[in-house]
Amino acid sequence: MSKKKDGFIMQAGILAMAGIICRIIGILYRSPLAAVIGDEGNGYYSSAYNIYTIILLISSYSIPSAISKVIAGKLALREYKNAQRIFYCAFIYVIVVGGVASLFAFFAAGLLVEKNAVIVLRVFAPTIFFSGLLGVLRGYFQAHRTMVQTSLSQILEQILNAVISITAAYMLKQAVIDKDLTTQAVYGAMGSALGTGAGVLIALAFMWLIYGLNKKIIAKRLEKDPSPNVLSYGEIFKIIFALVTPFILSTFIYNFSNSLDETIYRKILKLVKGVEVSQIATWYGVYAGKAVVISNIPIAISSAISAAMIPSISGKFATGDIEGTREKVHTAMLATMLISIPAAVGMGVLAKPMVSFLFAGQTSLDLAADLLRALSVTVIFYALSTLTNAVLQGIGRVNIPVINAFIALVIQTIVLVACLWFTEWNLYCLAIAVVVYSLMMCILNGISVRKSLDFKQDVKKLFILPLAASLLMGVVAFGVYEGLYALVKSNVISLIIAVIFGAAVYGLLIIKLGVLSREEILSMPKGQKLLGLLTKLRLVK
């Protein structure tokens, strides 16, 4: 295990990079997979995948964050035996809960999805069980504030998922090539589901190998544990249930909002406005398959910072260091805003080039670009709300995010229904609802953090100056893109150079405006070298 001083920004950077790589892989492999299994096969796969995701959310999705929090608290108090016992009990918990969830998905598949998607959901079922085991191992290493193992396992998982999904889908479809098209579509969807399971299995094997390599170090540390108060297994299970349940509820509501929005959107357009089902599906495909996919890429960074932050916050809070806890929150919030604000502005001004770059040759690019512009501000709101969620969970206020998420869900549902019912904005109503939900979560969580920690935000440093630098960056990036495109007529070349110029301008402005102090620069990855370079360039005194 790492014995270095706490550097969760470095760890967050590692997780963020892994998240971005995984999302890029996810975008790239969806196109060839859709070409193999076709629209019909994609429909069966999506139907089964939606149910699989919901069961996974309830059974084991929140395990890494919950386990990392409770183990980190014990590690901060040097209660190594208790930390290890919690790890073992977490395994027992996921074996039972994940096993029941997997069996439920397998045997109740006929009640949960349409006939042709039943076998696809049954292929997904074992993955629910293995995902729980993988979550415990990831949470264990995150508690030790080392994100390299989790990041590598995520990348391995996504690569194998992509390769096996496409390969298995093609091979299974070829195996029934003499059958009707529906049978071919079902078998293709099964192959895609196999890819998801294969990705989880390889990641689980990798994490188990890493744990095995650390067993001697773990054993030596347990021998030196001076703590006389060893928790009983009954006490530990009470802790796990008390902590995991709010995590699950919060995560479920957080992710359920998208499913609820889709259901309301489809029902009102079909039953109230009489829009054809095929047209509804086509519109929603542009929204979810293009605009949302791109907007989620920078949100992965805030999720990574939040995951890296929970053990650090829990450790400081467990030792009663409230001032240190506030400092961690400020540092994480600054890092998040320095990334999410320019990302939101960049997505807004370069929406059409980005959509054209990622979905070249496809239709509805103008609509997707307009939706992306509408969603761009949610990058900031989701970044903040995800981060404040992690803060509240890290300090033991695990029920507050659940309540806030429920309030935000009710408000955004009312807004969405009214918008769809009384206007003709259709897809834009979905974007408006997402903006409202993320903004409400941001506000409610922010109020809760301020009350819980007496935390006062430096509005100028956290928001105003990064926004000013981002707006100037946006002007430069847009100007460079338009100018280059007029000359070379290449979207790819113009976009890449515009992003590079914009990033350089933003970085210089952040330094010149004094957003980052010398100490904050030093706390960044390779901070010593970066500070030396900036000093030589006379950008920092």
GUDRENLO-333311 format. One record per residue (C-alpha): residue number from 1; z negated, x, y negated. Coordinates in nm, 2 decimals. Layout:
<pts>
PT     k       up     east    north
PT   NUM        Z        X        Y
...
</pts>
This chain:
<pts>
PT     k       up     east    north
PT     1     0.00     0.00     0.00
PT     2     0.06     0.11    -0.35
PT     3    -0.23     0.28    -0.52
PT     4    -0.06     0.31    -0.86
PT     5    -0.20     0.14    -1.17
PT     6    -0.10    -0.22    -1.22
PT     7     0.26    -0.23    -1.35
PT     8     0.36    -0.59    -1.29
PT     9     0.65    -0.57    -1.54
PT    10     0.81    -0.31    -1.31
PT    11     0.74    -0.53    -1.01
PT    12     0.88    -0.83    -1.19
PT    13     1.19    -0.64    -1.28
PT    14     1.24    -0.55    -0.91
PT    15     1.20    -0.92    -0.81
PT    16     1.43    -1.03    -1.10
PT    17     1.71    -0.80    -0.99
PT    18     1.67    -0.92    -0.63
PT    19     1.69    -1.28    -0.76
PT    20     2.00    -1.22    -0.96
PT    21     2.17    -1.04    -0.67
PT    22     2.08    -1.32    -0.43
PT    23     2.22    -1.58    -0.68
PT    24     2.54    -1.39    -0.72
PT    25     2.58    -1.36    -0.34
PT    26     2.51    -1.74    -0.32
PT    27     2.78    -1.82    -0.57
PT    28     3.04    -1.59    -0.41
PT    29     3.00    -1.71    -0.06
PT    30     3.00    -2.09    -0.13
PT    31     3.38    -2.09    -0.22
PT    32     3.51    -1.94     0.12
PT    33     3.25    -2.15     0.31
PT    34     3.38    -2.47     0.15
PT    35     3.73    -2.37     0.24
PT    36     3.63    -2.33     0.61
PT    37     3.42    -2.65     0.65
PT    38     3.61    -2.87     0.40
PT    39     3.48    -3.15     0.18
PT    40     3.37    -3.36     0.48
PT    41     3.18    -3.08     0.64
PT    42     3.02    -2.99     0.31
PT    43     2.91    -3.35     0.28
PT    44     2.73    -3.34     0.62
PT    45     2.58    -3.00     0.54
PT    46     2.45    -3.11     0.20
PT    47     2.30    -3.43     0.34
PT    48     2.11    -3.23     0.60
PT    49     2.02    -2.95     0.36
PT    50     1.86    -3.19     0.11
PT    51     1.62    -3.32     0.37
PT    52     1.56    -2.97     0.50
PT    53     1.47    -2.86     0.15
PT    54     1.22    -3.14     0.09
PT    55     1.04    -3.08     0.42
PT    56     1.04    -2.71     0.35
PT    57     0.89    -2.77     0.00
PT    58     0.61    -2.98     0.15
PT    59     0.53    -2.75     0.45
PT    60     0.57    -2.38     0.34
PT    61     0.77    -2.32     0.02
PT    62     0.46    -2.25    -0.19
PT    63     0.29    -2.03     0.07
PT    64     0.39    -1.69    -0.09
PT    65     0.24    -1.78    -0.44
PT    66    -0.07    -1.94    -0.30
PT    67    -0.15    -1.67    -0.05
PT    68    -0.08    -1.39    -0.30
PT    69    -0.32    -1.55    -0.55
PT    70    -0.62    -1.59    -0.31
PT    71    -0.57    -1.25    -0.14
PT    72    -0.53    -1.08    -0.48
PT    73    -0.86    -1.22    -0.60
PT    74    -1.04    -1.07    -0.30
PT    75    -0.86    -0.73    -0.34
PT    76    -0.97    -0.72    -0.70
PT    77    -1.33    -0.75    -0.57
PT    78    -1.26    -0.49    -0.30
PT    79    -1.33    -0.75    -0.03
PT    80    -1.07    -0.61     0.21
PT    81    -1.21    -0.78     0.52
PT    82    -1.20    -1.12     0.35
PT    83    -0.85    -1.05     0.23
PT    84    -0.74    -0.96     0.58
PT    85    -0.91    -1.27     0.73
PT    86    -0.73    -1.49     0.47
PT    87    -0.40    -1.33     0.58
PT    88    -0.47    -1.42     0.95
PT    89    -0.58    -1.77     0.87
PT    90    -0.27    -1.82     0.66
PT    91    -0.06    -1.74     0.97
PT    92    -0.26    -2.00     1.17
PT    93    -0.20    -2.25     0.89
PT    94     0.18    -2.20     0.88
PT    95     0.21    -2.20     1.26
PT    96     0.04    -2.54     1.27
PT    97     0.19    -2.70     0.96
PT    98     0.53    -2.53     0.99
PT    99     0.55    -2.62     1.36
PT   100     0.47    -2.99     1.30
PT   101     0.73    -3.00     1.01
PT   102     1.00    -2.84     1.23
PT   103     0.93    -3.08     1.52
PT   104     0.94    -3.37     1.27
PT   105     1.27    -3.26     1.13
PT   106     1.42    -3.22     1.48
PT   107     1.30    -3.54     1.64
PT   108     1.32    -3.77     1.33
PT   109     1.66    -3.64     1.22
PT   110     1.82    -3.97     1.33
PT   111     1.60    -4.16     1.08
PT   112     1.64    -3.91     0.80
PT   113     2.02    -3.86     0.77
PT   114     2.35    -4.02     0.86
PT   115     2.48    -4.00     1.22
PT   116     2.71    -3.71     1.18
PT   117     2.45    -3.50     0.99
PT   118     2.18    -3.54     1.26
PT   119     2.28    -3.24     1.46
PT   120     2.31    -3.03     1.14
PT   121     1.95    -3.11     1.05
PT   122     1.83    -3.03     1.40
PT   123     1.99    -2.68     1.36
PT   124     1.80    -2.64     1.04
PT   125     1.47    -2.75     1.20
PT   126     1.35    -2.41     1.34
PT   127     1.42    -2.24     1.01
PT   128     1.13    -2.44     0.86
PT   129     0.89    -2.28     1.10
PT   130     1.01    -1.93     1.05
PT   131     1.02    -1.97     0.67
PT   132     0.64    -2.03     0.68
PT   133     0.57    -1.71     0.86
PT   134     0.80    -1.52     0.62
PT   135     0.62    -1.67     0.33
PT   136     0.28    -1.55     0.44
PT   137     0.41    -1.19     0.48
PT   138     0.58    -1.20     0.14
PT   139     0.26    -1.34    -0.02
PT   140     0.06    -1.06     0.14
PT   141     0.26    -0.78    -0.01
PT   142     0.29    -0.96    -0.35
PT   143    -0.09    -0.98    -0.35
PT   144    -0.09    -0.60    -0.33
PT   145     0.14    -0.60    -0.64
PT   146     0.43    -0.44    -0.46
PT   147     0.75    -0.64    -0.48
PT   148     1.00    -0.40    -0.32
PT   149     0.95    -0.54     0.03
PT   150     0.99    -0.90    -0.08
PT   151     1.30    -0.81    -0.29
PT   152     1.47    -0.62    -0.01
PT   153     1.39    -0.90     0.24
PT   154     1.54    -1.16     0.00
PT   155     1.87    -0.96    -0.04
PT   156     1.89    -0.91     0.34
PT   157     1.83    -1.28     0.39
PT   158     2.10    -1.38     0.15
PT   159     2.36    -1.13     0.28
PT   160     2.31    -1.24     0.65
PT   161     2.31    -1.60     0.54
PT   162     2.65    -1.56     0.37
PT   163     2.81    -1.36     0.66
PT   164     2.67    -1.58     0.94
PT   165     2.74    -1.90     0.76
PT   166     3.11    -1.83     0.71
PT   167     3.16    -1.66     1.05
PT   168     2.96    -1.92     1.26
PT   169     3.13    -2.21     1.07
PT   170     3.47    -2.07     1.15
PT   171     3.40    -2.00     1.51
PT   172     3.23    -2.33     1.59
PT   173     3.51    -2.52     1.41
PT   174     3.77    -2.32     1.62
PT   175     3.58    -2.41     1.94
PT   176     3.66    -2.78     1.88
PT   177     4.00    -2.73     1.71
PT   178     4.15    -2.98     1.96
PT   179     3.91    -3.25     1.86
PT   180     3.93    -3.49     1.56
PT   181     3.87    -3.37     1.20
PT   182     3.53    -3.53     1.18
PT   183     3.41    -3.34     1.49
PT   184     3.55    -3.01     1.34
PT   185     3.37    -3.09     1.01
PT   186     3.03    -3.15     1.19
PT   187     3.06    -2.82     1.39
PT   188     3.15    -2.63     1.08
PT   189     2.84    -2.77     0.90
PT   190     2.63    -2.66     1.20
PT   191     2.76    -2.31     1.17
PT   192     2.66    -2.30     0.80
PT   193     2.31    -2.42     0.89
PT   194     2.29    -2.14     1.15
PT   195     2.36    -1.89     0.87
PT   196     2.05    -2.01     0.68
PT   197     1.83    -1.96     0.99
PT   198     1.98    -1.62     1.07
PT   199     1.90    -1.51     0.71
PT   200     1.54    -1.61     0.74
PT   201     1.50    -1.45     1.08
PT   202     1.63    -1.11     0.97
PT   203     1.41    -1.12     0.66
PT   204     1.11    -1.21     0.88
PT   205     1.19    -0.92     1.12
PT   206     1.21    -0.68     0.82
PT   207     0.88    -0.79     0.67
PT   208     0.71    -0.77     1.01
PT   209     0.84    -0.42     1.05
PT   210     0.71    -0.32     0.71
PT   211     0.37    -0.47     0.79
PT   212     0.36    -0.27     1.12
PT   213     0.43     0.05     0.93
PT   214     0.12    -0.01     0.71
PT   215    -0.12    -0.11     0.99
PT   216    -0.30     0.23     1.00
PT   217    -0.35     0.22     0.62
PT   218    -0.48    -0.13     0.65
PT   219    -0.72    -0.04     0.93
PT   220    -0.87     0.26     0.74
PT   221    -0.93     0.04     0.43
PT   222    -1.11    -0.22     0.64
PT   223    -1.34     0.05     0.78
PT   224    -1.44     0.15     0.42
PT   225    -1.51    -0.21     0.31
PT   226    -1.87    -0.21     0.18
PT   227    -1.88    -0.59     0.13
PT   228    -2.16    -0.76     0.33
PT   229    -2.04    -1.11     0.26
PT   230    -1.76    -1.19     0.51
PT   231    -1.63    -1.54     0.49
PT   232    -1.62    -1.76     0.80
PT   233    -1.29    -1.89     0.92
PT   234    -1.40    -2.24     0.83
PT   235    -1.47    -2.14     0.47
PT   236    -1.13    -1.96     0.45
PT   237    -0.94    -2.27     0.57
PT   238    -1.11    -2.48     0.31
PT   239    -1.00    -2.23     0.04
PT   240    -0.64    -2.23     0.17
PT   241    -0.62    -2.61     0.19
PT   242    -0.78    -2.64    -0.16
PT   243    -0.54    -2.40    -0.31
PT   244    -0.21    -2.46    -0.12
PT   245    -0.22    -2.84    -0.17
PT   246    -0.19    -2.83    -0.55
PT   247     0.07    -2.55    -0.52
PT   248     0.27    -2.78    -0.29
PT   249     0.24    -3.08    -0.51
PT   250     0.33    -2.89    -0.83
PT   251     0.63    -2.73    -0.66
PT   252     0.74    -3.05    -0.51
PT   253     0.73    -3.25    -0.84
PT   254     0.90    -2.95    -1.01
PT   255     1.19    -2.96    -0.77
PT   256     1.19    -3.33    -0.70
PT   257     1.30    -3.40    -1.06
PT   258     1.66    -3.29    -0.98
PT   259     1.68    -3.52    -0.68
PT   260     1.54    -3.81    -0.87
PT   261     1.79    -3.75    -1.16
PT   262     2.08    -3.75    -0.91
PT   263     1.96    -4.07    -0.75
PT   264     1.92    -4.25    -1.08
PT   265     2.25    -4.12    -1.20
PT   266     2.44    -4.24    -0.89
PT   267     2.27    -4.58    -0.88
PT   268     2.32    -4.67    -1.24
PT   269     2.69    -4.56    -1.26
PT   270     2.77    -4.74    -0.93
PT   271     2.57    -5.06    -0.96
PT   272     2.55    -5.11    -1.34
PT   273     2.88    -4.95    -1.47
PT   274     3.09    -5.00    -1.16
PT   275     3.22    -4.65    -1.14
PT   276     3.38    -4.55    -0.81
PT   277     3.17    -4.35    -0.57
PT   278     3.43    -4.07    -0.54
PT   279     3.44    -4.04    -0.92
PT   280     3.06    -4.02    -0.94
PT   281     3.06    -3.74    -0.68
PT   282     3.33    -3.55    -0.86
PT   283     3.15    -3.56    -1.19
PT   284     2.82    -3.46    -1.03
PT   285     2.99    -3.18    -0.85
PT   286     3.10    -3.03    -1.19
PT   287     2.75    -3.06    -1.32
PT   288     2.55    -2.93    -1.02
PT   289     2.82    -2.70    -0.87
PT   290     2.92    -2.52    -1.19
PT   291     2.70    -2.57    -1.50
PT   292     2.36    -2.58    -1.32
PT   293     2.45    -2.29    -1.09
PT   294     2.52    -2.06    -1.39
PT   295     2.21    -2.18    -1.59
PT   296     1.99    -2.10    -1.29
PT   297     2.08    -1.73    -1.29
PT   298     1.86    -1.62    -1.58
PT   299     1.58    -1.86    -1.47
PT   300     1.55    -1.64    -1.16
PT   301     1.42    -1.37    -1.38
PT   302     1.13    -1.58    -1.52
PT   303     1.05    -1.69    -1.16
PT   304     1.03    -1.33    -1.06
PT   305     0.80    -1.24    -1.35
PT   306     0.58    -1.54    -1.26
PT   307     0.56    -1.44    -0.89
PT   308     0.47    -1.08    -0.99
PT   309     0.22    -1.21    -1.24
PT   310     0.00    -1.43    -1.02
PT   311    -0.18    -1.14    -0.83
PT   312    -0.23    -0.95    -1.16
PT   313    -0.38    -1.25    -1.34
PT   314    -0.59    -1.35    -1.04
PT   315    -0.73    -0.99    -1.02
PT   316    -0.83    -0.97    -1.39
PT   317    -0.97    -1.32    -1.39
PT   318    -1.17    -1.27    -1.07
PT   319    -1.35    -0.97    -1.23
PT   320    -1.43    -1.18    -1.54
PT   321    -1.20    -0.97    -1.76
PT   322    -1.08    -1.26    -1.99
PT   323    -0.94    -1.02    -2.26
PT   324    -0.74    -0.83    -2.00
PT   325    -0.61    -1.16    -1.86
PT   326    -0.49    -1.26    -2.21
PT   327    -0.32    -0.92    -2.25
PT   328    -0.14    -0.98    -1.92
PT   329    -0.02    -1.32    -2.03
PT   330     0.10    -1.19    -2.37
PT   331     0.29    -0.90    -2.20
PT   332     0.45    -1.14    -1.94
PT   333     0.54    -1.39    -2.21
PT   334     0.70    -1.12    -2.43
PT   335     0.91    -0.99    -2.14
PT   336     1.02    -1.34    -2.05
PT   337     1.12    -1.43    -2.40
PT   338     1.30    -1.10    -2.46
PT   339     1.52    -1.19    -2.16
PT   340     1.55    -1.57    -2.17
PT   341     1.62    -1.62    -2.54
PT   342     1.93    -1.39    -2.56
PT   343     2.04    -1.53    -2.22
PT   344     2.03    -1.89    -2.36
PT   345     2.22    -1.79    -2.67
PT   346     2.47    -1.59    -2.47
PT   347     2.54    -1.88    -2.24
PT   348     2.58    -2.10    -2.54
PT   349     2.84    -1.89    -2.72
PT   350     3.02    -1.76    -2.41
PT   351     3.00    -2.07    -2.19
PT   352     3.38    -2.12    -2.14
PT   353     3.45    -1.75    -2.06
PT   354     3.16    -1.75    -1.81
PT   355     3.27    -2.06    -1.63
PT   356     3.63    -1.94    -1.62
PT   357     3.51    -1.60    -1.48
PT   358     3.30    -1.75    -1.20
PT   359     3.52    -2.04    -1.11
PT   360     3.86    -1.90    -1.19
PT   361     4.15    -2.13    -1.09
PT   362     3.93    -2.44    -1.04
PT   363     3.94    -2.77    -1.23
PT   364     3.71    -2.93    -1.49
PT   365     3.63    -2.59    -1.66
PT   366     3.61    -2.74    -2.01
PT   367     3.36    -3.01    -1.90
PT   368     3.15    -2.75    -1.71
PT   369     3.15    -2.53    -2.02
PT   370     3.03    -2.82    -2.24
PT   371     2.75    -2.90    -1.99
PT   372     2.65    -2.53    -1.97
PT   373     2.61    -2.52    -2.35
PT   374     2.39    -2.83    -2.33
PT   375     2.18    -2.68    -2.06
PT   376     2.15    -2.33    -2.22
PT   377     1.83    -2.42    -2.41
PT   378     1.66    -2.51    -2.08
PT   379     1.67    -2.14    -1.99
PT   380     1.40    -2.08    -2.25
PT   381     1.20    -2.39    -2.17
PT   382     1.20    -2.34    -1.79
PT   383     1.12    -1.97    -1.84
PT   384     0.81    -2.06    -2.04
PT   385     0.70    -2.35    -1.82
PT   386     0.74    -2.14    -1.50
PT   387     0.54    -1.86    -1.66
PT   388     0.26    -2.09    -1.78
PT   389     0.26    -2.25    -1.44
PT   390     0.18    -1.91    -1.29
PT   391    -0.09    -1.84    -1.55
PT   392    -0.27    -2.17    -1.47
PT   393    -0.24    -2.11    -1.10
PT   394    -0.36    -1.75    -1.14
PT   395    -0.68    -1.85    -1.32
PT   396    -0.76    -2.13    -1.07
PT   397    -0.64    -2.43    -1.28
PT   398    -0.41    -2.53    -0.99
PT   399    -0.44    -2.91    -1.05
PT   400    -0.33    -2.89    -1.42
PT   401     0.04    -2.80    -1.35
PT   402     0.06    -3.10    -1.10
PT   403    -0.06    -3.34    -1.37
PT   404     0.17    -3.19    -1.63
PT   405     0.47    -3.20    -1.40
PT   406     0.40    -3.57    -1.32
PT   407     0.37    -3.66    -1.69
PT   408     0.70    -3.47    -1.77
PT   409     0.87    -3.64    -1.48
PT   410     0.78    -3.99    -1.60
PT   411     0.90    -3.92    -1.95
PT   412     1.23    -3.76    -1.85
PT   413     1.29    -4.05    -1.61
PT   414     1.25    -4.31    -1.89
PT   415     1.48    -4.10    -2.11
PT   416     1.75    -4.07    -1.84
PT   417     1.75    -4.44    -1.75
PT   418     1.77    -4.54    -2.11
PT   419     2.05    -4.29    -2.18
PT   420     2.26    -4.39    -1.88
PT   421     2.21    -4.76    -1.95
PT   422     2.28    -4.77    -2.32
PT   423     2.54    -4.49    -2.37
PT   424     2.86    -4.37    -2.21
PT   425     2.75    -4.01    -2.21
PT   426     2.72    -4.00    -1.82
PT   427     2.68    -3.64    -1.72
PT   428     2.54    -3.54    -2.05
PT   429     2.26    -3.78    -1.99
PT   430     2.16    -3.56    -1.70
PT   431     2.16    -3.25    -1.92
PT   432     1.95    -3.44    -2.18
PT   433     1.70    -3.54    -1.91
PT   434     1.66    -3.18    -1.79
PT   435     1.61    -3.06    -2.15
PT   436     1.34    -3.32    -2.20
PT   437     1.17    -3.24    -1.87
PT   438     1.16    -2.86    -1.93
PT   439     1.05    -2.91    -2.29
PT   440     0.76    -3.14    -2.19
PT   441     0.65    -2.89    -1.92
PT   442     0.67    -2.61    -2.17
PT   443     0.45    -2.80    -2.43
PT   444     0.20    -2.94    -2.18
PT   445     0.15    -2.61    -1.99
PT   446     0.13    -2.42    -2.32
PT   447    -0.15    -2.65    -2.45
PT   448    -0.34    -2.61    -2.11
PT   449    -0.31    -2.23    -2.12
PT   450    -0.44    -2.22    -2.48
PT   451    -0.74    -2.43    -2.39
PT   452    -0.82    -2.25    -2.07
PT   453    -0.80    -1.89    -2.20
PT   454    -0.84    -1.95    -2.58
PT   455    -0.50    -1.78    -2.59
PT   456    -0.32    -1.77    -2.92
PT   457     0.06    -1.70    -2.92
PT   458     0.21    -1.45    -3.16
PT   459     0.49    -1.69    -3.27
PT   460     0.67    -1.44    -3.48
PT   461     0.68    -1.17    -3.22
PT   462     0.74    -1.39    -2.92
PT   463     0.99    -1.64    -3.06
PT   464     1.11    -1.59    -3.42
PT   465     1.22    -1.23    -3.41
PT   466     1.38    -1.24    -3.06
PT   467     1.57    -1.56    -3.17
PT   468     1.69    -1.40    -3.49
PT   469     1.81    -1.09    -3.29
PT   470     1.97    -1.32    -3.03
PT   471     2.16    -1.53    -3.29
PT   472     2.31    -1.21    -3.45
PT   473     2.39    -1.09    -3.10
PT   474     2.57    -1.42    -3.03
PT   475     2.78    -1.38    -3.34
PT   476     2.88    -1.03    -3.24
PT   477     2.95    -1.12    -2.88
PT   478     3.16    -1.42    -2.97
PT   479     3.36    -1.22    -3.23
PT   480     3.42    -0.94    -2.99
PT   481     3.54    -1.18    -2.72
PT   482     3.77    -1.37    -2.94
PT   483     3.92    -1.06    -3.09
PT   484     3.98    -0.88    -2.76
PT   485     4.11    -1.19    -2.59
PT   486     4.37    -1.23    -2.87
PT   487     4.48    -0.87    -2.80
PT   488     4.47    -0.83    -2.42
PT   489     4.47    -1.20    -2.30
PT   490     4.22    -1.11    -2.02
PT   491     3.91    -1.32    -1.98
PT   492     3.74    -1.07    -1.75
PT   493     3.79    -0.76    -1.97
PT   494     3.70    -0.95    -2.29
PT   495     3.39    -1.11    -2.14
PT   496     3.25    -0.78    -2.00
PT   497     3.30    -0.59    -2.32
PT   498     3.16    -0.87    -2.53
PT   499     2.85    -0.88    -2.32
PT   500     2.81    -0.50    -2.34
PT   501     2.85    -0.51    -2.72
PT   502     2.61    -0.80    -2.75
PT   503     2.35    -0.64    -2.54
PT   504     2.36    -0.32    -2.74
PT   505     2.33    -0.50    -3.07
PT   506     2.04    -0.71    -2.94
PT   507     1.86    -0.40    -2.81
PT   508     1.89    -0.22    -3.14
PT   509     1.78    -0.52    -3.34
PT   510     1.47    -0.57    -3.12
PT   511     1.37    -0.21    -3.18
PT   512     1.45    -0.21    -3.56
PT   513     1.27    -0.55    -3.61
PT   514     0.95    -0.40    -3.45
PT   515     0.93    -0.65    -3.17
PT   516     0.82    -0.38    -2.93
PT   517     0.54    -0.14    -3.00
PT   518     0.53     0.22    -2.86
PT   519     0.26     0.10    -2.61
PT   520     0.48    -0.19    -2.50
PT   521     0.78     0.04    -2.46
PT   522     0.57     0.27    -2.25
PT   523     0.46    -0.02    -2.02
PT   524     0.83    -0.09    -1.94
PT   525     1.01     0.06    -1.64
PT   526     1.10     0.42    -1.73
PT   527     0.92     0.36    -2.06
PT   528     0.84     0.73    -2.12
PT   529     1.21     0.83    -2.10
PT   530     1.32     0.52    -2.30
PT   531     1.07     0.60    -2.58
PT   532     1.18     0.97    -2.59
PT   533     1.55     0.86    -2.63
PT   534     1.46     0.61    -2.90
PT   535     1.26     0.87    -3.08
PT   536     1.55     1.12    -3.07
PT   537     1.78     0.85    -3.21
PT   538     1.52     0.79    -3.49
PT   539     1.49     0.42    -3.39
PT   540     1.12     0.46    -3.33
PT   541     0.88     0.67    -3.53
</pts>
